[in-house]
């Protein structure tokens, strides 16, 4: 439970900080949104975790009777 609280507090802290840190060079309109970088990082981590689990189940894990 303590790890979840630390995660939520740090997430809220980064979201709050992203409101006050200006974006230097903007190429697309969504880069100008205040919390774009934070959301992009969170979504990227989630996609990496789910993708690696799926690849692990497809290519790395074998059946229990694989060597029999």
N, C-alpha and C positions, 0 to 999 in steps of 0.2 A: 504494500500500500504506500510505503514511503517513497519508492521509486516513481510511482505514478504521480505523486504530488510534486516531486522535484521536476518531473517532465512537464507537467502542466504549468507550473510556475515559470520555468524557463521559456516555454512556448509563449506564454502571455508577455513575458519580459521582452522577447524578441519582436513580438507583434507591436508592442508599445514603442520600442525603439525605432522600428521601421517607419513609424509615422513622423519622426523628427529628423531622420537622416535623408538628406536630399539625394536624388539620383543624378549623377554627373552627366552621362551621355545617353540619351534615349533614342532608340531606333524605331521602336514600335509603341503604339499608344498604351498597351498593357504594362509596359515597363515603367510607366509613370504612375501606376497605381501604388498606393503607400505600402501595401503588404504583399506585393507580387513576389519579391525575392524569398520571403519566408514561406509562402504557400508553394512556390516552385520547388524549394528545397524539401519540404515535407512530402509533397506528392512524388518527387523524384525518389526519395528514400523508400516510400511505400511501394512504388513500382519495382525498384531494385529488389526489395525483399520478396515480394510475391513472385517476381520473375525468376529469381534464383531458386526459390522453393519449387516452382513448377519444373524448371530444368533439372533440378536434383531428382525429383520424383520420376521424370521421364527417362533420364539417361544414366543416373548414377545408382539409384537404389535397384536392387535385384529382389526377386521373390525369395521367400524363406527356403524353398527347396531348390534353389538354383544350382548348388554344388552336388546334389544327390543324383 
